Amino acid sequence: MKRVQIQLTEDQDARLKRRALASGRSVSALIREAVDRLSGEGDRDDRVRRVMKLAGKYRSGMSDLAENHDRYLAEAYRK
């Protein structure tokens, strides 16, 4: 790995440290992840795992959402 030096605002530093603490990861790991996301080079398997964790997590309350997805989406964008 290559060592680099960056400058952050006090607020950015505090937010990054809070997120690292909450996630149990290092600040460096979070920065590497952000660079991967920004450059589009993130680990595909990791992205797939994160998306799959969301599957079924939320409920719309609509029994016909799959059949009428396009209609509901169009209505939402009209608002």
C-alpha positions as CSV (number, residue, x, y, z in Angstrom):
1,M,0.0,0.0,0.0
2,K,1.0,3.5,-0.6
3,R,1.0,6.1,2.2
4,V,-0.6,9.4,1.4
5,Q,-1.3,12.6,3.4
6,I,-4.6,14.4,3.1
7,Q,-6.2,17.4,4.8
8,L,-9.7,17.3,6.2
9,T,-11.8,20.0,7.9
10,E,-12.3,19.5,11.6
11,D,-15.9,18.5,10.9
12,Q,-14.9,15.9,8.2
13,D,-12.4,14.4,10.6
14,A,-15.0,14.1,13.4
15,R,-17.6,12.6,11.1
16,L,-15.1,10.1,9.7
17,K,-13.9,9.0,13.1
18,R,-17.5,8.6,14.4
19,R,-18.4,6.5,11.3
20,A,-15.2,4.4,11.8
21,L,-16.0,3.8,15.5
22,A,-19.7,2.9,14.7
23,S,-18.7,0.5,11.9
24,G,-15.8,-1.1,13.7
25,R,-13.5,-0.2,10.7
26,S,-10.5,2.0,10.6
27,V,-10.5,5.5,9.2
28,S,-8.1,4.3,6.5
29,A,-10.4,1.5,5.4
30,L,-13.3,4.0,5.1
31,I,-11.2,6.4,3.0
32,R,-10.1,3.5,0.7
33,E,-13.7,2.4,0.3
34,A,-14.7,6.0,-0.5
35,V,-12.0,6.2,-3.2
36,D,-13.1,2.9,-4.7
37,R,-16.7,4.1,-4.9
38,L,-15.7,7.4,-6.4
39,S,-13.5,5.8,-9.0
40,G,-15.9,3.1,-9.8
41,E,-13.4,0.4,-8.8
42,G,-15.0,-1.0,-5.7
43,D,-15.2,-4.7,-5.0
44,R,-18.1,-6.0,-7.0
45,D,-18.8,-8.8,-4.6
46,D,-18.9,-6.4,-1.7
47,R,-21.4,-4.2,-3.6
48,V,-23.6,-7.3,-4.4
49,R,-23.5,-8.3,-0.7
50,R,-24.6,-4.9,0.5
51,V,-27.4,-4.7,-2.0
52,M,-28.6,-8.2,-1.1
53,K,-28.8,-7.2,2.5
54,L,-31.4,-4.7,1.5
55,A,-33.6,-7.2,-0.3
56,G,-36.9,-7.7,1.6
57,K,-35.8,-5.2,4.4
58,Y,-38.4,-2.6,3.5
59,R,-42.2,-2.9,3.0
60,S,-44.2,-0.7,0.7
61,G,-47.6,-1.8,2.0
62,M,-48.7,-2.3,-1.6
63,S,-49.6,-5.8,-2.7
64,D,-49.3,-4.9,-6.4
65,L,-46.0,-3.0,-6.4
66,A,-44.2,-5.5,-8.6
67,E,-46.9,-5.4,-11.3
68,N,-47.4,-1.7,-11.2
69,H,-43.9,-0.5,-10.4
70,D,-43.7,1.9,-13.4
71,R,-47.0,3.5,-12.7
72,Y,-46.1,4.1,-9.0
73,L,-42.7,5.5,-10.0
74,A,-44.2,7.9,-12.5
75,E,-46.7,9.1,-9.9
76,A,-43.9,9.7,-7.4
77,Y,-41.9,11.7,-9.9
78,R,-44.9,13.9,-10.7
79,K,-45.1,15.1,-7.1
